[in-house]
């Protein structure tokens, strides 16, 4: 086994050795201990006989220990829940605390309630959910705002129910949460103005629509009337303005992204979705032209290795074809599978990108 003991400071080694000797359960998930003579790694609280101190190596995660050539301890697994299960239990408990709190709890407050360090809690939470604790809490607050306004609760009552201390902070945050002022959202988005235009490309017809903040939708299809109906279904209370000669340039830009994808273009986007969806969509925009990745690889990029189905759902709900390139996500085998605008268009886009 490799001797990487020198990479640890003496103080950190002493601290972890003391936690190992006392079988400190609070250290479970913070590090693992490995034994060079057996090739096995254990959680700090493992009930197995203590090894010779000189043969002990410490690693921050089981993955690091396995990368160094160690295998997991059978006794640890037999004694109770695995480290992964224990981590998920802690994350679930943190989610319940945030769901029940009227205020946004800091990572430090949550970590203290769970009995672990803030940095360790932050890593666990992001790995399990794909979000930071703060982003999750903000998403829960946003869901509460949308739910209460949809129930026709007054703006003032929604403000306090969501835990905002002042109306100024609420109205500032509501633009990010709702994409519009709360009173307009409460009325179903009445009065929002969206400009749109329809163009033609090798993929068929393209509809592009924008708010004052940026593009809200890029839709592909065979029939312009169907595309317009799709837009109306997505924004049933918005005022749609077409036949704007100044907006035709936006459609031309999108058509150019289709026909010559390597030329590249930066569009101002008005993303509307959950925090997790936005995280997936941002990761999609980081995939280079001509490259593809699998759904599981994309899940790893957003920090949720077990959230493949949620990632696939976020891809399917992507409202901006081409600009958010979900067509670059394929099965692990490399086979193109699933595309909201039709597999033929997905094949064509991948072919154009080489």
Buried (B, 14 or more C-beta within 10 A) or exposed (E): BEEEEEEBEEEEBEBBBEBBEEBBEBBBBBBBBBBBEBEBBBBBBBEBEEBEEEEBBBBEBBEBBBEBEBEBBEEBBEBEEEBEEBBBEBBEEBBEBBEEBEEBBEBBBBBBEBEBBBEBBBBBBBBBBBBBBBBBBBBBBBBBBBEBBEEEBEBEEBBEBBBBEEEEEBBEBBEEBBBBBBBBBBBEBBEBEBBBBBBEBEBBBBBBBBBEBEBBBBBBBEEBEEBBEBBEEBBEEBEBEBEEEEBBEBBEBBBBBBEEBEEEEEBEBBBBBBBBBBBBBBBBEEBEBEEBBBBBBBBBBBBBBBBBEBBBEBBEBBBBBBBBBBBBBBEEEEEBEBBBBBEEBBEBBBEBBE
